[in-house]
Amino acid sequence: MDRRTVSGRRSRGFTLIELLVVIAIIAVLIALLLPAVQQAREAARRTQCRNNLKQLGLAVFNYESTYTRFPAAGKGINFSQINLQAFPTSLFTAVLPYTDQAPLYNQFNFSVHYSNVLNRNTSGKPFAATKIPAFLCPSNAISKGDTLGYGEADYMPIAFVDIDPVTGVRNGQNGIAGGANGTSLGATRDSAFGLYGNPISNISDGTSNTISVVEQSGRPSNLIGKYTSATYIGGANGWDATQMTGGGTKSAPNRWADSDSGAGVSGQANSIVGSLKQIFNGNKIPLNGPADCPWSNNNCGPNNEPFSLHVGGVHALLADGSVRFISENLDTQTARRLFGRDDGETVSDF
């Protein structure tokens, strides 16, 4: 006798084929949903990254209101001596009071270098080891962090631009006369912040046509900088070699407290006449850079050049306080004009 339900109908379950079809449909729906979820998350990260630059722009203008000039980039070119110089203090440290970090700023002893024992709390932790979310782009998932625990920055204050207006490569490369460390500055231009910072009146190209800070996400951690304690303006008293890179003798560009976090825009090191690399996101593929320009080398990928982990471009803070997302395909000469404050050249649409 057949077994029947109370209602008199025959009980029936799913067949194997029906179950497989349902599983396949669910799998397809998940496959369609995941990219949308990832895109939504990246959109949120990208918005936060943009907001960080907006907050930095407000901090810079609050600084300007107090001191009647923008903060210094941390380093730059001394045009009277025709060489690169650096301050012991970074732009990020200078604007701490205007980024809700006044208590941290007030703990610093500015008579000595940030690495000095006098700039550590009672437990021995350096003040500069503080991780400040406003200085970090949440889209940066590849930087591994400073091995000594110092706080890092994913944004680069512009110190100068030394791209040749004719060839598009760095001044001094490929037989071109001049260069930041040479006998002539050639076409090298000062930035909105520069070595000593500038009053707004010095930005003759217009604040809406001048980039002051740009993304620099993805830098290898513990980069070896260019500066020793002896090369800082006024010296870097109290430099603690155990806290520094390059065997203790060099600056650390990845740290927000280090003035070497500011940089000049020179273009990618493997950019040559007739075969220019992108100014924004140059040498982005493969990860960690190509053989002729690994990211561990200066001016390669995110190492001292504009770079982001966003798709298609880089966020930039203009000197008027606005933030623009600039296409990584922007031509070299337009980019060059945007980084200089007083070249007198018309900037095309960007």
N, C-alpha and C positions, 0 to 999 in steps of 0.2 A: 504494500500500500504506500502511495506517495505521501510524503510529509507535506503538510500545508500550513500556512499561517492561520491565525485566528480569523482573519478576514476571508479566508478561503483561497487567497492567491498564493502561487508558488513563490517561496523565497529565492532571491537571486542576488549574487554578489558581482563584483567587477571581474571581467575576464582579464587575462594577462595583457592582451592587446590594448584594451581600454585603459588599463593602469599605465602602460608605457606611453600612451598618447597623452594622458594627463601630465605625466612627469615631463615629457618633452615640451608641452605647452608652458609649464611652469619654468623650465630651464630657459626657454626663449624669452619669457617675460623678464626673468632676472637679468639675462644678457642685455636686454634692451634698457633695463632700469639702471644698472650699475654705471654705465657711462654718464647718464644724466645726473646721478648722485655725485660722481667725481667732478663733473663740470660745475655743479652747484657749490661744492666745497672749494674748488679752486677759485670760483667767482668771489666767494666770501673772503678767501685768503688775499686775493688780488685787491679787493676793496679795502681790507685792513692795511695792506702794504701802502696803498695810496693815502689812506688816512694818516699813517705814520709820517709820511712826507708833509702832509698838510700841517700836522702838529709841529713838525720841525720848522716849517716855514713861519708859523706863528711865533715860535720861540725865537727865531732869528730876528723877526721884526720887533719883538719885545726887547731883545738885546740892543737893536739899533736905536730904539726909542730912548734907551738908557745911556748909550755911549755915543750916539750920533754917527755911528758907522757900523757896518756889518761885522760880525766876528771874522777872524782870520780863518783860512782853510786849514791851518795847522802847519802848513809848509807852503813854499812857493819860490818864485825867482826874485832875488834881489837884483833889480835891473841896474843899479849903480855899480854893483860888483860883478855882474854877469855870472852868477852862480846860484845854485839851489841852497836854500836855508830852511830851517825848521824852528818852530817854537817848542818849548817843553810842554805846552798845553794844547790839547786838541780843540776843534770846534765843538765837539760833543760835550766835552767837559765845560767849556765856556757857557753853553746854553742850558746846563743842568737846572739852574734856578727857574727857568722858564718852561720846563717840561715836568713840573711837579716833582722835581728831585732836589729841591733846595736843601733838605736835611743832609743828603749825601754830599752835595757841593760844599756845605759848611764844614764838613769833616775833613776836607782835603787841606793838606799843608802845601801851599803852592811855592814855598821856598825850596822844596826838594822835588825830585822826579816822582812820578806816580808809583814807581816800583819800590820806592824807599820804604823802610820799615815804619817810618813816621806816618805813612799813608795806609796803615793797617789798623783794624779794630783790635779790641782787647784780646780776642781769640787768635789773632795773627792773620786773619783773612784780609786781603787787600781791598780797599774801598772800590778799586777799579774792577774787582771780580764781580761786582753787582751786575746781574743780568737785567737789562732794561728793555722790555718788550717794544717800546716805541722806536728803538734803534734796530730792530730785527724784522725782516720780512718773513711772514709765516709760510710763504711759498718755498723758502729755502730749506730743502730737506736733505741736502748733500754735504753741507759743511759739518764737520765732526766736533767742532768746539775747540777752544784753546786748551792745550794739555796742562797748563798751569792754572786753569780755571778762570782766566780773565774774561770779562764781558766783551762781546764782539759787536760789530756794527755791519749792517748790510747796505749802507748808504755811503756815498763818497763825495765829500765836499770838493768842489773843483778849485784847484790851485792855479792852473794855467792851461793853455793849449799850445802845443808846438807842432802843428801839422802844416806842412808847406802848402800855400795857396795855389801852387801850380801843379805839383805832382801828387799831392794828397798823402805823402808819406812823411814820417817824422823828420823835422829839421836835423840835418847832420847825417842822415842816412843816404846811401847810394850816391855819394859824391856831392851832395847838396851842402853848400856852405852854411855854417851856423849850427846852433844847437844849444840846449839849455846849459850844458857844461863846457861849451866851446868858447871861442874868442869873439863870437858874435851871436846875438840872439835871433838873428834872421827874422822870421815872421812870427816868432813866439809872442803870444798875447797874454796879458794879465786877465784874471777872472774877476767875477763880482766880489769874491772874498779875498783871493790872492794871499800874499804873504802877510800883509798887515790889515787886511780887510779894507773896505772902501765905503765912503759915504755914498748915498744914492746918486748924488750929483756926478760921481765919477763913472756911472754906468751910462755912457753917452749913446750906446746902441739901443737903449730902452730896456727897462726891467722885464717887459713881456717878451723880449727877444734874447734873453740871456739866461742860460741854465746855471744854477748855483750849486745844486746837489743832485746827484743821479744815483740810481740803484747800482749796487755792486755786490750782488748775491752770488753765493757759490764759491767764494774764494777758498783755496786750501788753507787750513788752519796753520798757525805758527809759521807764517811767511817770514822770510828774512828781509828786513827793510834795508834802506840805504844809509841810515844815519847812525853815527856813534854819539856817545855822550859829548864828545868834543865839538861836534858840528852844530849843536843847537845854539840859537841866539842867546847869549848870556850863559851858555853852558847848561848841562843837565845835572845840577848838583844832586848828589845822593843816588845816582844811577846804581841799581842793584843788579849786577851781572847775573845772579842766580835766577832772576825773574825775566830775563830778556832772551832774545833769539840770536842765532848766528854765533853760538859759543859765548853768548852773553855780551857781545860787542855791538849788536845791531838793534834797530827799532823793530816794532811788531805791528805791521800795517793792519792786521785783522782786528785789533783791539780798539774800542771806542775811546779809551783814554790816551791812546798814542797819537801824537800829531801826524804821524805817517799815514793815518787813516785817510787824510786828504791826499789828493793826487792830481797830477796833470794828465790831460788827455793827449796821447801821442799816436794813437792808432796801434793796431796789432803789430807785434815785432816781426812777423813774417809777411807783412804787407809790403809789396815792392811796386815800383813804377810799372804800370801796365797791368798789374794784377793786384788791385787793392782789396783788402779784407774789410768786412763791415766794421764801422765804428761802434755800433751798438750790437752786443751779442756776437762779437767776432770769435771765430774758432769755437763755436758752441758745440759742434759735433766733431768727433766723438766725445763722450764724457771724459773729462780731464785733459782734453786737447789732443791735436794731431802730433805726429812725431816731430814736426819742424817748429812747433810752438806749444809745448806742454804747459798746462796752467801753473806749474811750479815756477816757470820763468816769468820775469817781469814783462809787463805789457802783452801777456798772452791770456786769452779768455777773460776771466773775471779778475785777473791779477793786475790791479791798478788801471783797469779800463771799465767803461760802462757795461753792465751785464745784469741780466735777470734770469729767473727760472720761469717767467711767464711766457706764454706762447705769443710770438710775433713782435715783441718790443720791450721797452724799458720805461718805467716811471721816472719822471724828472721834475724836480722842483725849480720853477723859474724864480728870478729875482723879484718878481712882483708878488710872490707868495702863492701863486697858482700851481697846480700839478697837472702835467700833461703826460699821456701815454704816447711815446714816440716810437714809430715803426722802426724795426731793426733794419729795414731796407732804405732808410733815409740816406741820401747821397753824402759823400764825405765832406764836400765843401760847405753844404748847408749845416752839417753838424759842427764843422770848424767855426763857422760864424756864430753859432749859438753859444759856444763855450767862451768866446772872447767877449769882453765888456765894451770895447771901444775900437773895433776894427773899422767902423764906418761903412760896412758893406750891408746891402739890403738882404734881409732874410726872406727867402721864398716860403710858401706855405709849408708847414710841417705838422 
